[in-house]
């Protein structure tokens, strides 16, 4: 058998691939959390602007 180390090389390759995937998962989780927080903050700002705008529209309609 000339291909004695084929299994070992494939195992090493898979270990590297799995390590990269684990790193991506760790990074992805933190960025997802940060993104969710920033999206929530944007929505709060939009809601606040909408609340502030409603009374202004009411006074403009009376004039």
PDBQT receptor file of N, H, CA, C and O in Angstrom, charges set to zero:
ATOM      1  N   UNK A   1       0.836  -1.179   0.000  1.00  0.00    +0.000 N 
ATOM      2  CA  UNK A   1       0.000   0.000   0.000  1.00  0.00    +0.000 C 
ATOM      3  C   UNK A   1       0.885   1.249   0.000  1.00  0.00    +0.000 C 
ATOM      4  O   UNK A   1       1.666   1.475   0.925  1.00  0.00    +0.000 OA
ATOM      5  N   UNK A   2       0.751   2.023  -1.017  1.00  0.00    +0.000 N 
ATOM      6  H   UNK A   2       0.117   1.840  -1.768  1.00  0.00    +0.000 HD
ATOM      7  CA  UNK A   2       1.550   3.229  -1.155  1.00  0.00    +0.000 C 
ATOM      8  C   UNK A   2       0.905   4.422  -0.463  1.00  0.00    +0.000 C 
ATOM      9  O   UNK A   2       1.560   5.441  -0.244  1.00  0.00    +0.000 OA
ATOM     10  N   UNK A   3      -0.374   4.304  -0.116  1.00  0.00    +0.000 N 
ATOM     11  H   UNK A   3      -0.907   3.477  -0.294  1.00  0.00    +0.000 HD
ATOM     12  CA  UNK A   3      -1.088   5.450   0.459  1.00  0.00    +0.000 C 
ATOM     13  C   UNK A   3      -1.331   5.247   1.950  1.00  0.00    +0.000 C 
ATOM     14  O   UNK A   3      -2.472   5.312   2.405  1.00  0.00    +0.000 OA
ATOM     15  N   UNK A   4      -0.305   5.010   2.688  1.00  0.00    +0.000 N 
ATOM     16  H   UNK A   4       0.623   4.957   2.318  1.00  0.00    +0.000 HD
ATOM     17  CA  UNK A   4      -0.440   4.723   4.110  1.00  0.00    +0.000 C 
ATOM     18  C   UNK A   4      -0.813   5.933   4.948  1.00  0.00    +0.000 C 
ATOM     19  O   UNK A   4      -1.492   5.791   5.965  1.00  0.00    +0.000 OA
ATOM     20  N   UNK A   5      -0.382   7.119   4.544  1.00  0.00    +0.000 N 
ATOM     21  H   UNK A   5       0.170   7.234   3.718  1.00  0.00    +0.000 HD
ATOM     22  CA  UNK A   5      -0.654   8.301   5.363  1.00  0.00    +0.000 C 
ATOM     23  C   UNK A   5      -1.844   9.115   4.833  1.00  0.00    +0.000 C 
ATOM     24  O   UNK A   5      -2.074  10.233   5.294  1.00  0.00    +0.000 OA
ATOM     25  N   UNK A   6      -2.579   8.585   3.899  1.00  0.00    +0.000 N 
ATOM     26  H   UNK A   6      -2.392   7.677   3.525  1.00  0.00    +0.000 HD
ATOM     27  CA  UNK A   6      -3.718   9.311   3.327  1.00  0.00    +0.000 C 
ATOM     28  C   UNK A   6      -4.774   9.608   4.399  1.00  0.00    +0.000 C 
ATOM     29  O   UNK A   6      -5.318  10.711   4.460  1.00  0.00    +0.000 OA
ATOM     30  N   UNK A   7      -5.049   8.626   5.225  1.00  0.00    +0.000 N 
ATOM     31  H   UNK A   7      -4.607   7.731   5.175  1.00  0.00    +0.000 HD
ATOM     32  CA  UNK A   7      -6.050   8.804   6.281  1.00  0.00    +0.000 C 
ATOM     33  C   UNK A   7      -5.605   9.874   7.269  1.00  0.00    +0.000 C 
ATOM     34  O   UNK A   7      -6.406  10.700   7.708  1.00  0.00    +0.000 OA
ATOM     35  N   UNK A   8      -4.327   9.852   7.614  1.00  0.00    +0.000 N 
ATOM     36  H   UNK A   8      -3.676   9.180   7.258  1.00  0.00    +0.000 HD
ATOM     37  CA  UNK A   8      -3.818  10.828   8.574  1.00  0.00    +0.000 C 
ATOM     38  C   UNK A   8      -3.857  12.243   8.003  1.00  0.00    +0.000 C 
ATOM     39  O   UNK A   8      -4.205  13.187   8.712  1.00  0.00    +0.000 OA
ATOM     40  N   UNK A   9      -3.505  12.397   6.739  1.00  0.00    +0.000 N 
ATOM     41  H   UNK A   9      -3.222  11.630   6.163  1.00  0.00    +0.000 HD
ATOM     42  CA  UNK A   9      -3.545  13.720   6.111  1.00  0.00    +0.000 C 
ATOM     43  C   UNK A   9      -4.981  14.234   6.017  1.00  0.00    +0.000 C 
ATOM     44  O   UNK A   9      -5.235  15.419   6.238  1.00  0.00    +0.000 OA
ATOM     45  N   UNK A  10      -5.911  13.351   5.693  1.00  0.00    +0.000 N 
ATOM     46  H   UNK A  10      -5.705  12.389   5.513  1.00  0.00    +0.000 HD
ATOM     47  CA  UNK A  10      -7.319  13.751   5.623  1.00  0.00    +0.000 C 
ATOM     48  C   UNK A  10      -7.818  14.179   7.002  1.00  0.00    +0.000 C 
ATOM     49  O   UNK A  10      -8.583  15.137   7.115  1.00  0.00    +0.000 OA
ATOM     50  N   UNK A  11      -7.391  13.479   8.044  1.00  0.00    +0.000 N 
ATOM     51  H   UNK A  11      -6.769  12.701   7.952  1.00  0.00    +0.000 HD
ATOM     52  CA  UNK A  11      -7.785  13.828   9.409  1.00  0.00    +0.000 C 
ATOM     53  C   UNK A  11      -7.253  15.208   9.789  1.00  0.00    +0.000 C 
ATOM     54  O   UNK A  11      -7.974  16.010  10.383  1.00  0.00    +0.000 OA
ATOM     55  N   UNK A  12      -5.997  15.488   9.447  1.00  0.00    +0.000 N 
ATOM     56  H   UNK A  12      -5.412  14.837   8.964  1.00  0.00    +0.000 HD
ATOM     57  CA  UNK A  12      -5.413  16.795   9.735  1.00  0.00    +0.000 C 
ATOM     58  C   UNK A  12      -6.155  17.901   8.994  1.00  0.00    +0.000 C 
ATOM     59  O   UNK A  12      -6.412  18.971   9.547  1.00  0.00    +0.000 OA
ATOM     60  N   UNK A  13      -6.491  17.633   7.755  1.00  0.00    +0.000 N 
ATOM     61  H   UNK A  13      -6.282  16.764   7.306  1.00  0.00    +0.000 HD
ATOM     62  CA  UNK A  13      -7.218  18.619   6.949  1.00  0.00    +0.000 C 
ATOM     63  C   UNK A  13      -8.581  18.919   7.572  1.00  0.00    +0.000 C 
ATOM     64  O   UNK A  13      -8.994  20.076   7.655  1.00  0.00    +0.000 OA
ATOM     65  N   UNK A  14      -9.272  17.870   8.006  1.00  0.00    +0.000 N 
ATOM     66  H   UNK A  14      -8.937  16.930   7.938  1.00  0.00    +0.000 HD
ATOM     67  CA  UNK A  14     -10.583  18.058   8.624  1.00  0.00    +0.000 C 
ATOM     68  C   UNK A  14     -10.482  18.802   9.947  1.00  0.00    +0.000 C 
ATOM     69  O   UNK A  14     -11.366  19.591  10.283  1.00  0.00    +0.000 OA
ATOM     70  N   UNK A  15      -9.418  18.560  10.698  1.00  0.00    +0.000 N 
ATOM     71  H   UNK A  15      -8.700  17.920  10.425  1.00  0.00    +0.000 HD
ATOM     72  CA  UNK A  15      -9.232  19.277  11.956  1.00  0.00    +0.000 C 
ATOM     73  C   UNK A  15      -9.055  20.770  11.703  1.00  0.00    +0.000 C 
ATOM     74  O   UNK A  15      -9.616  21.594  12.425  1.00  0.00    +0.000 OA
ATOM     75  N   UNK A  16      -8.282  21.119  10.688  1.00  0.00    +0.000 N 
ATOM     76  H   UNK A  16      -7.825  20.450  10.102  1.00  0.00    +0.000 HD
ATOM     77  CA  UNK A  16      -8.087  22.529  10.349  1.00  0.00    +0.000 C 
ATOM     78  C   UNK A  16      -9.408  23.165   9.929  1.00  0.00    +0.000 C 
ATOM     79  O   UNK A  16      -9.729  24.281  10.337  1.00  0.00    +0.000 OA
ATOM     80  N   UNK A  17     -10.167  22.444   9.111  1.00  0.00    +0.000 N 
ATOM     81  H   UNK A  17      -9.907  21.537   8.780  1.00  0.00    +0.000 HD
ATOM     82  CA  UNK A  17     -11.448  22.958   8.638  1.00  0.00    +0.000 C 
ATOM     83  C   UNK A  17     -12.406  23.173   9.804  1.00  0.00    +0.000 C 
ATOM     84  O   UNK A  17     -13.082  24.199   9.876  1.00  0.00    +0.000 OA
ATOM     85  N   UNK A  18     -12.462  22.213  10.708  1.00  0.00    +0.000 N 
ATOM     86  H   UNK A  18     -11.912  21.379  10.650  1.00  0.00    +0.000 HD
ATOM     87  CA  UNK A  18     -13.346  22.341  11.865  1.00  0.00    +0.000 C 
ATOM     88  C   UNK A  18     -12.917  23.490  12.776  1.00  0.00    +0.000 C 
ATOM     89  O   UNK A  18     -13.762  24.176  13.351  1.00  0.00    +0.000 OA
ATOM     90  N   UNK A  19     -11.620  23.700  12.906  1.00  0.00    +0.000 N 
ATOM     91  H   UNK A  19     -10.933  23.143  12.439  1.00  0.00    +0.000 HD
ATOM     92  CA  UNK A  19     -11.126  24.798  13.733  1.00  0.00    +0.000 C 
ATOM     93  C   UNK A  19     -11.552  26.139  13.141  1.00  0.00    +0.000 C 
ATOM     94  O   UNK A  19     -11.940  27.045  13.878  1.00  0.00    +0.000 OA
ATOM     95  N   UNK A  20     -11.482  26.270  11.828  1.00  0.00    +0.000 N 
ATOM     96  H   UNK A  20     -11.166  25.534  11.229  1.00  0.00    +0.000 HD
ATOM     97  CA  UNK A  20     -11.914  27.510  11.174  1.00  0.00    +0.000 C 
ATOM     98  C   UNK A  20     -13.406  27.730  11.366  1.00  0.00    +0.000 C 
ATOM     99  O   UNK A  20     -13.840  28.854  11.614  1.00  0.00    +0.000 OA
ATOM    100  N   UNK A  21     -14.193  26.669  11.254  1.00  0.00    +0.000 N 
ATOM    101  H   UNK A  21     -13.840  25.755  11.053  1.00  0.00    +0.000 HD
ATOM    102  CA  UNK A  21     -15.639  26.791  11.430  1.00  0.00    +0.000 C 
ATOM    103  C   UNK A  21     -15.981  27.197  12.856  1.00  0.00    +0.000 C 
ATOM    104  O   UNK A  21     -16.879  28.014  13.063  1.00  0.00    +0.000 OA
ATOM    105  N   UNK A  22     -15.289  26.647  13.831  1.00  0.00    +0.000 N 
ATOM    106  H   UNK A  22     -14.560  25.983  13.663  1.00  0.00    +0.000 HD
ATOM    107  CA  UNK A  22     -15.536  27.010  15.225  1.00  0.00    +0.000 C 
ATOM    108  C   UNK A  22     -15.213  28.484  15.462  1.00  0.00    +0.000 C 
ATOM    109  O   UNK A  22     -15.935  29.174  16.182  1.00  0.00    +0.000 OA
ATOM    110  N   UNK A  23     -14.132  28.959  14.858  1.00  0.00    +0.000 N 
ATOM    111  H   UNK A  23     -13.546  28.399  14.274  1.00  0.00    +0.000 HD
ATOM    112  CA  UNK A  23     -13.749  30.356  15.018  1.00  0.00    +0.000 C 
ATOM    113  C   UNK A  23     -14.810  31.266  14.412  1.00  0.00    +0.000 C 
ATOM    114  O   UNK A  23     -15.149  32.297  14.992  1.00  0.00    +0.000 OA
ATOM    115  N   UNK A  24     -15.333  30.892  13.253  1.00  0.00    +0.000 N 
ATOM    116  H   UNK A  24     -15.057  30.055  12.781  1.00  0.00    +0.000 HD
ATOM    117  CA  UNK A  24     -16.376  31.692  12.616  1.00  0.00    +0.000 C 
ATOM    118  C   UNK A  24     -17.629  31.733  13.478  1.00  0.00    +0.000 C 
ATOM    119  O   UNK A  24     -18.270  32.778  13.592  1.00  0.00    +0.000 OA
ATOM    120  N   UNK A  25     -17.983  30.607  14.085  1.00  0.00    +0.000 N 
ATOM    121  H   UNK A  25     -17.462  29.758  13.993  1.00  0.00    +0.000 HD
ATOM    122  CA  UNK A  25     -19.176  30.566  14.931  1.00  0.00    +0.000 C 
ATOM    123  C   UNK A  25     -19.020  31.486  16.132  1.00  0.00    +0.000 C 
ATOM    124  O   UNK A  25     -19.964  32.180  16.508  1.00  0.00    +0.000 OA
ATOM    125  N   UNK A  26     -17.840  31.497  16.733  1.00  0.00    +0.000 N 
ATOM    126  H   UNK A  26     -17.073  30.933  16.428  1.00  0.00    +0.000 HD
ATOM    127  CA  UNK A  26     -17.609  32.351  17.893  1.00  0.00    +0.000 C 
ATOM    128  C   UNK A  26     -17.705  33.815  17.498  1.00  0.00    +0.000 C 
ATOM    129  O   UNK A  26     -18.332  34.606  18.202  1.00  0.00    +0.000 OA
ATOM    130  N   UNK A  27     -17.094  34.183  16.387  1.00  0.00    +0.000 N 
ATOM    131  H   UNK A  27     -16.584  33.541  15.815  1.00  0.00    +0.000 HD
ATOM    132  CA  UNK A  27     -17.138  35.565  15.932  1.00  0.00    +0.000 C 
ATOM    133  C   UNK A  27     -18.548  35.945  15.509  1.00  0.00    +0.000 C 
ATOM    134  O   UNK A  27     -19.002  37.055  15.784  1.00  0.00    +0.000 OA
ATOM    135  N   UNK A  28     -19.234  35.042  14.851  1.00  0.00    +0.000 N 
ATOM    136  H   UNK A  28     -18.865  34.140  14.627  1.00  0.00    +0.000 HD
ATOM    137  CA  UNK A  28     -20.573  35.319  14.367  1.00  0.00    +0.000 C 
ATOM    138  C   UNK A  28     -21.555  35.575  15.490  1.00  0.00    +0.000 C 
ATOM    139  O   UNK A  28     -22.455  36.404  15.348  1.00  0.00    +0.000 OA
ATOM    140  N   UNK A  29     -21.400  34.887  16.587  1.00  0.00    +0.000 N 
ATOM    141  H   UNK A  29     -20.670  34.214  16.702  1.00  0.00    +0.000 HD
ATOM    142  CA  UNK A  29     -22.303  35.073  17.710  1.00  0.00    +0.000 C 
ATOM    143  C   UNK A  29     -22.196  36.456  18.316  1.00  0.00    +0.000 C 
ATOM    144  O   UNK A  29     -23.212  37.063  18.651  1.00  0.00    +0.000 OA
ATOM    145  N   UNK A  30     -20.998  36.958  18.460  1.00  0.00    +0.000 N 
ATOM    146  H   UNK A  30     -20.172  36.465  18.187  1.00  0.00    +0.000 HD
ATOM    147  CA  UNK A  30     -20.834  38.274  19.051  1.00  0.00    +0.000 C 
ATOM    148  C   UNK A  30     -21.310  39.349  18.090  1.00  0.00    +0.000 C 
ATOM    149  O   UNK A  30     -21.929  40.322  18.522  1.00  0.00    +0.000 OA
ATOM    150  N   UNK A  31     -21.044  39.205  16.822  1.00  0.00    +0.000 N 
ATOM    151  H   UNK A  31     -20.541  38.415  16.471  1.00  0.00    +0.000 HD
ATOM    152  CA  UNK A  31     -21.480  40.221  15.873  1.00  0.00    +0.000 C 
ATOM    153  C   UNK A  31     -22.996  40.206  15.750  1.00  0.00    +0.000 C 
ATOM    154  O   UNK A  31     -23.611  41.255  15.561  1.00  0.00    +0.000 OA
ATOM    155  N   UNK A  32     -23.608  39.028  15.853  1.00  0.00    +0.000 N 
ATOM    156  H   UNK A  32     -23.108  38.175  16.007  1.00  0.00    +0.000 HD
ATOM    157  CA  UNK A  32     -25.064  38.955  15.798  1.00  0.00    +0.000 C 
ATOM    158  C   UNK A  32     -25.676  39.703  16.975  1.00  0.00    +0.000 C 
ATOM    159  O   UNK A  32     -26.659  40.427  16.820  1.00  0.00    +0.000 OA
ATOM    160  N   UNK A  33     -25.094  39.523  18.137  1.00  0.00    +0.000 N 
ATOM    161  H   UNK A  33     -24.295  38.935  18.263  1.00  0.00    +0.000 HD
ATOM    162  CA  UNK A  33     -25.607  40.194  19.332  1.00  0.00    +0.000 C 
ATOM    163  C   UNK A  33     -25.446  41.706  19.204  1.00  0.00    +0.000 C 
ATOM    164  O   UNK A  33     -26.360  42.462  19.531  1.00  0.00    +0.000 OA
ATOM    165  N   UNK A  34     -24.294  42.137  18.734  1.00  0.00    +0.000 N 
ATOM    166  H   UNK A  34     -23.551  41.523  18.468  1.00  0.00    +0.000 HD
ATOM    167  CA  UNK A  34     -24.064  43.570  18.549  1.00  0.00    +0.000 C 
ATOM    168  C   UNK A  34     -25.024  44.142  17.518  1.00  0.00    +0.000 C 
ATOM    169  O   UNK A  34     -25.543  45.245  17.688  1.00  0.00    +0.000 OA
ATOM    170  N   UNK A  35     -25.259  43.394  16.455  1.00  0.00    +0.000 N 
ATOM    171  H   UNK A  35     -24.838  42.497  16.317  1.00  0.00    +0.000 HD
ATOM    172  CA  UNK A  35     -26.163  43.866  15.406  1.00  0.00    +0.000 C 
ATOM    173  C   UNK A  35     -27.590  43.984  15.944  1.00  0.00    +0.000 C 
ATOM    174  O   UNK A  35     -28.287  44.954  15.649  1.00  0.00    +0.000 OA
ATOM    175  N   UNK A  36     -28.017  43.012  16.722  1.00  0.00    +0.000 N 
ATOM    176  H   UNK A  36     -27.450  42.224  16.963  1.00  0.00    +0.000 HD
ATOM    177  CA  UNK A  36     -29.357  43.058  17.299  1.00  0.00    +0.000 C 
ATOM    178  C   UNK A  36     -29.508  44.274  18.209  1.00  0.00    +0.000 C 
ATOM    179  O   UNK A  36     -30.547  44.935  18.195  1.00  0.00    +0.000 OA
ATOM    180  N   UNK A  37     -28.491  44.570  18.990  1.00  0.00    +0.000 N 
ATOM    181  H   UNK A  37     -27.647  44.034  19.002  1.00  0.00    +0.000 HD
ATOM    182  CA  UNK A  37     -28.543  45.732  19.879  1.00  0.00    +0.000 C 
ATOM    183  C   UNK A  37     -28.588  47.032  19.083  1.00  0.00    +0.000 C 
ATOM    184  O   UNK A  37     -29.338  47.945  19.428  1.00  0.00    +0.000 OA
ATOM    185  N   UNK A  38     -27.793  47.119  18.025  1.00  0.00    +0.000 N 
ATOM    186  H   UNK A  38     -27.184  46.377  17.745  1.00  0.00    +0.000 HD
ATOM    187  CA  UNK A  38     -27.796  48.341  17.226  1.00  0.00    +0.000 C 
ATOM    188  C   UNK A  38     -29.119  48.508  16.484  1.00  0.00    +0.000 C 
ATOM    189  O   UNK A  38     -29.617  49.626  16.353  1.00  0.00    +0.000 OA
ATOM    190  N   UNK A  39     -29.693  47.407  15.998  1.00  0.00    +0.000 N 
ATOM    191  H   UNK A  39     -29.289  46.498  16.104  1.00  0.00    +0.000 HD
ATOM    192  CA  UNK A  39     -30.996  47.481  15.336  1.00  0.00    +0.000 C 
ATOM    193  C   UNK A  39     -32.071  47.943  16.317  1.00  0.00    +0.000 C 
ATOM    194  O   UNK A  39     -32.943  48.735  15.960  1.00  0.00    +0.000 OA
ATOM    195  N   UNK A  40     -32.009  47.453  17.537  1.00  0.00    +0.000 N 
ATOM    196  H   UNK A  40     -31.300  46.809  17.827  1.00  0.00    +0.000 HD
ATOM    197  CA  UNK A  40     -32.978  47.859  18.547  1.00  0.00    +0.000 C 
ATOM    198  C   UNK A  40     -32.847  49.350  18.846  1.00  0.00    +0.000 C 
ATOM    199  O   UNK A  40     -33.852  50.041  19.010  1.00  0.00    +0.000 OA
ATOM    200  N   UNK A  41     -31.633  49.839  18.917  1.00  0.00    +0.000 N 
ATOM    201  H   UNK A  41     -30.816  49.278  18.784  1.00  0.00    +0.000 HD
ATOM    202  CA  UNK A  41     -31.412  51.261  19.176  1.00  0.00    +0.000 C 
ATOM    203  C   UNK A  41     -31.954  52.111  18.026  1.00  0.00    +0.000 C 
ATOM    204  O   UNK A  41     -32.554  53.160  18.262  1.00  0.00    +0.000 OA
ATOM    205  N   UNK A  42     -31.751  51.671  16.800  1.00  0.00    +0.000 N 
ATOM    206  H   UNK A  42     -31.263  50.819  16.608  1.00  0.00    +0.000 HD
ATOM    207  CA  UNK A  42     -32.269  52.388  15.631  1.00  0.00    +0.000 C 
ATOM    208  C   UNK A  42     -33.792  52.440  15.677  1.00  0.00    +0.000 C 
ATOM    209  O   UNK A  42     -34.393  53.478  15.399  1.00  0.00    +0.000 OA
ATOM    210  N   UNK A  43     -34.411  51.320  16.029  1.00  0.00    +0.000 N 
ATOM    211  H   UNK A  43     -33.922  50.477  16.255  1.00  0.00    +0.000 HD
ATOM    212  CA  UNK A  43     -35.873  51.286  16.109  1.00  0.00    +0.000 C 
ATOM    213  C   UNK A  43     -36.383  52.218  17.209  1.00  0.00    +0.000 C 
ATOM    214  O   UNK A  43     -37.403  52.882  17.029  1.00  0.00    +0.000 OA
ATOM    215  N   UNK A  44     -35.686  52.275  18.340  1.00  0.00    +0.000 N 
ATOM    216  H   UNK A  44     -34.857  51.735  18.486  1.00  0.00    +0.000 HD
ATOM    217  CA  UNK A  44     -36.091  53.190  19.410  1.00  0.00    +0.000 C 
ATOM    218  C   UNK A  44     -36.039  54.634  18.933  1.00  0.00    +0.000 C 
ATOM    219  O   UNK A  44     -36.932  55.426  19.234  1.00  0.00    +0.000 OA
ATOM    220  N   UNK A  45     -34.986  54.975  18.185  1.00  0.00    +0.000 N 
ATOM    221  H   UNK A  45     -34.260  54.332  17.941  1.00  0.00    +0.000 HD
ATOM    222  CA  UNK A  45     -34.857  56.331  17.667  1.00  0.00    +0.000 C 
ATOM    223  C   UNK A  45     -35.974  56.649  16.681  1.00  0.00    +0.000 C 
ATOM    224  O   UNK A  45     -36.537  57.743  16.713  1.00  0.00    +0.000 OA
ATOM    225  N   UNK A  46     -36.296  55.703  15.807  1.00  0.00    +0.000 N 
ATOM    226  H   UNK A  46     -35.839  54.814  15.781  1.00  0.00    +0.000 HD
ATOM    227  CA  UNK A  46     -37.380  55.911  14.846  1.00  0.00    +0.000 C 
ATOM    228  C   UNK A  46     -38.715  56.097  15.559  1.00  0.00    +0.000 C 
ATOM    229  O   UNK A  46     -39.506  56.964  15.188  1.00  0.00    +0.000 OA
ATOM    230  N   UNK A  47     -38.962  55.290  16.573  1.00  0.00    +0.000 N 
ATOM    231  H   UNK A  47     -38.319  54.586  16.875  1.00  0.00    +0.000 HD
ATOM    232  CA  UNK A  47     -40.210  55.408  17.323  1.00  0.00    +0.000 C 
ATOM    233  C   UNK A  47     -40.290  56.749  18.042  1.00  0.00    +0.000 C 
ATOM    234  O   UNK A  47     -41.356  57.364  18.093  1.00  0.00    +0.000 OA
ATOM    235  N   UNK A  48     -39.182  57.202  18.590  1.00  0.00    +0.000 N 
ATOM    236  H   UNK A  48     -38.317  56.703  18.548  1.00  0.00    +0.000 HD
ATOM    237  CA  UNK A  48     -39.162  58.486  19.280  1.00  0.00    +0.000 C 
ATOM    238  C   UNK A  48     -39.452  59.617  18.300  1.00  0.00    +0.000 C 
ATOM    239  O   UNK A  48     -40.197  60.540  18.628  1.00  0.00    +0.000 OA
ATOM    240  N   UNK A  49     -38.872  59.557  17.104  1.00  0.00    +0.000 N 
ATOM    241  H   UNK A  49     -38.267  58.807  16.838  1.00  0.00    +0.000 HD
ATOM    242  CA  UNK A  49     -39.134  60.576  16.091  1.00  0.00    +0.000 C 
ATOM    243  C   UNK A  49     -40.598  60.565  15.683  1.00  0.00    +0.000 C 
ATOM    244  O   UNK A  49     -41.196  61.623  15.485  1.00  0.00    +0.000 OA
ATOM    245  N   UNK A  50     -41.178  59.379  15.556  1.00  0.00    +0.000 N 
ATOM    246  H   UNK A  50     -40.692  58.520  15.717  1.00  0.00    +0.000 HD
ATOM    247  CA  UNK A  50     -42.589  59.269  15.177  1.00  0.00    +0.000 C 
ATOM    248  C   UNK A  50     -43.480  59.862  16.259  1.00  0.00    +0.000 C 
ATOM    249  O   UNK A  50     -44.464  60.533  15.949  1.00  0.00    +0.000 OA
ATOM    250  N   UNK A  51     -43.150  59.627  17.517  1.00  0.00    +0.000 N 
ATOM    251  H   UNK A  51     -42.350  59.082  17.769  1.00  0.00    +0.000 HD
ATOM    252  CA  UNK A  51     -43.933  60.177  18.623  1.00  0.00    +0.000 C 
ATOM    253  C   UNK A  51     -43.828  61.697  18.633  1.00  0.00    +0.000 C 
ATOM    254  O   UNK A  51     -44.826  62.385  18.846  1.00  0.00    +0.000 OA
ATOM    255  N   UNK A  52     -42.640  62.221  18.406  1.00  0.00    +0.000 N 
ATOM    256  H   UNK A  52     -41.829  61.662  18.232  1.00  0.00    +0.000 HD
ATOM    257  CA  UNK A  52     -42.442  63.668  18.390  1.00  0.00    +0.000 C 
ATOM    258  C   UNK A  52     -43.129  64.307  17.193  1.00  0.00    +0.000 C 
ATOM    259  O   UNK A  52     -43.575  65.452  17.276  1.00  0.00    +0.000 OA
ATOM    260  N   UNK A  53     -43.220  63.598  16.106  1.00  0.00    +0.000 N 
ATOM    261  H   UNK A  53     -42.858  62.668  16.039  1.00  0.00    +0.000 HD
ATOM    262  CA  UNK A  53     -43.793  64.139  14.880  1.00  0.00    +0.000 C 
ATOM    263  C   UNK A  53     -45.321  64.186  14.945  1.00  0.00    +0.000 C 
ATOM    264  O   UNK A  53     -45.922  65.079  14.347  1.00  0.00    +0.000 OA
ATOM    265  N   UNK A  54     -45.953  63.273  15.638  1.00  0.00    +0.000 N 
ATOM    266  H   UNK A  54     -45.464  62.548  16.123  1.00  0.00    +0.000 HD
ATOM    267  CA  UNK A  54     -47.419  63.209  15.690  1.00  0.00    +0.000 C 
ATOM    268  C   UNK A  54     -48.047  64.501  16.209  1.00  0.00    +0.000 C 
ATOM    269  O   UNK A  54     -48.953  65.013  15.551  1.00  0.00    +0.000 OA
ATOM    270  N   UNK A  55     -47.634  65.057  17.333  1.00  0.00    +0.000 N 
ATOM    271  H   UNK A  55     -46.898  64.641  17.868  1.00  0.00    +0.000 HD
ATOM    272  CA  UNK A  55     -48.254  66.313  17.787  1.00  0.00    +0.000 C 
ATOM    273  C   UNK A  55     -48.015  67.465  16.812  1.00  0.00    +0.000 C 
ATOM    274  O   UNK A  55     -48.878  68.330  16.664  1.00  0.00    +0.000 OA
ATOM    275  N   UNK A  56     -46.873  67.492  16.153  1.00  0.00    +0.000 N 
ATOM    276  H   UNK A  56     -46.171  66.790  16.273  1.00  0.00    +0.000 HD
ATOM    277  CA  UNK A  56     -46.584  68.549  15.190  1.00  0.00    +0.000 C 
ATOM    278  C   UNK A  56     -47.556  68.492  14.021  1.00  0.00    +0.000 C 
ATOM    279  O   UNK A  56     -47.989  69.538  13.536  1.00  0.00    +0.000 OA
ATOM    280  N   UNK A  57     -47.902  67.319  13.564  1.00  0.00    +0.000 N 
ATOM    281  H   UNK A  57     -47.550  66.470  13.958  1.00  0.00    +0.000 HD
ATOM    282  CA  UNK A  57     -48.837  67.173  12.457  1.00  0.00    +0.000 C 
ATOM    283  C   UNK A  57     -50.222  67.655  12.862  1.00  0.00    +0.000 C 
ATOM    284  O   UNK A  57     -50.931  68.247  12.050  1.00  0.00    +0.000 OA
ATOM    285  N   UNK A  58     -50.608  67.413  14.088  1.00  0.00    +0.000 N 
ATOM    286  H   UNK A  58     -50.032  66.931  14.748  1.00  0.00    +0.000 HD
ATOM    287  CA  UNK A  58     -51.923  67.828  14.566  1.00  0.00    +0.000 C 
ATOM    288  C   UNK A  58     -52.063  69.339  14.602  1.00  0.00    +0.000 C 
ATOM    289  O   UNK A  58     -53.120  69.855  14.239  1.00  0.00    +0.000 OA
ATOM    290  N   UNK A  59     -51.051  70.061  15.020  1.00  0.00    +0.000 N 
ATOM    291  H   UNK A  59     -50.192  69.643  15.315  1.00  0.00    +0.000 HD
ATOM    292  CA  UNK A  59     -51.118  71.514  15.071  1.00  0.00    +0.000 C 
ATOM    293  C   UNK A  59     -51.064  72.103  13.677  1.00  0.00    +0.000 C 
ATOM    294  O   UNK A  59     -51.657  73.155  13.438  1.00  0.00    +0.000 OA
ATOM    295  N   UNK A  60     -50.378  71.463  12.755  1.00  0.00    +0.000 N 
ATOM    296  H   UNK A  60     -49.896  70.609  12.950  1.00  0.00    +0.000 HD
ATOM    297  CA  UNK A  60     -50.294  71.955  11.386  1.00  0.00    +0.000 C 
ATOM    298  C   UNK A  60     -51.638  71.813  10.682  1.00  0.00    +0.000 C 
ATOM    299  O   UNK A  60     -51.972  72.638   9.833  1.00  0.00    +0.000 OA
ATOM    300  N   UNK A  61     -52.401  70.805  11.008  1.00  0.00    +0.000 N 
ATOM    301  H   UNK A  61     -52.129  70.134  11.698  1.00  0.00    +0.000 HD
ATOM    302  CA  UNK A  61     -53.693  70.577  10.364  1.00  0.00    +0.000 C 
ATOM    303  C   UNK A  61     -54.712  71.617  10.821  1.00  0.00    +0.000 C 
ATOM    304  O   UNK A  61     -55.617  71.958  10.060  1.00  0.00    +0.000 OA
ATOM    305  N   UNK A  62     -54.585  72.126  12.040  1.00  0.00    +0.000 N 
ATOM    306  H   UNK A  62     -53.849  71.849  12.658  1.00  0.00    +0.000 HD
ATOM    307  CA  UNK A  62     -55.533  73.112  12.561  1.00  0.00    +0.000 C 
ATOM    308  C   UNK A  62     -55.341  74.475  11.920  1.00  0.00    +0.000 C 
ATOM    309  O   UNK A  62     -56.286  75.264  11.888  1.00  0.00    +0.000 OA
ATOM    310  N   UNK A  63     -54.179  74.777  11.419  1.00  0.00    +0.000 N 
ATOM    311  H   UNK A  63     -53.412  74.136  11.445  1.00  0.00    +0.000 HD
ATOM    312  CA  UNK A  63     -53.909  76.106  10.859  1.00  0.00    +0.000 C 
ATOM    313  C   UNK A  63     -54.471  76.302   9.508  1.00  0.00    +0.000 C 
ATOM    314  O   UNK A  63     -54.316  77.374   8.924  1.00  0.00    +0.000 OA
TER     315      UNK A  63
